[in-house]
């Protein structure tokens, strides 16, 4: 039971970090794209 809880908590933590990292990359990419478009104009 304790092991299952630890694995579940670890899985949730990894999922959270992956989701946060993905959102950060998407946001960074969008900002960089917008900055590039503004510079071209």
C-alpha positions in Angstrom: 0.0 0.0 0.0 2.8 2.4 0.9 4.8 1.4 -2.1 1.7 1.9 -4.3 1.2 5.4 -2.8 4.8 6.3 -3.5 4.7 5.1 -7.1 1.4 7.0 -7.6 2.8 10.1 -6.1 6.0 9.9 -8.2 3.9 9.3 -11.3 1.8 12.4 -10.6 4.9 14.5 -9.9 6.5 13.4 -13.2 3.3 14.1 -15.1 3.0 17.5 -13.5 6.6 18.4 -14.3 6.2 17.1 -17.9 3.0 19.1 -18.3 4.6 22.3 -16.9 7.7 21.9 -19.0 5.5 21.4 -22.1 3.4 24.5 -21.4 6.6 26.5 -20.8 8.1 25.4 -24.1 4.9 26.2 -25.9 4.6 29.6 -24.3 8.3 30.4 -25.0 7.9 29.3 -28.6 4.8 31.5 -29.0 6.5 34.5 -27.5 9.6 34.0 -29.6 7.5 33.6 -32.7 5.6 36.7 -32.0 8.8 38.6 -31.3 10.2 37.4 -34.7 7.0 38.4 -36.5 7.1 41.9 -34.9 10.8 42.3 -35.8 10.1 41.3 -39.5 7.3 43.9 -39.7 
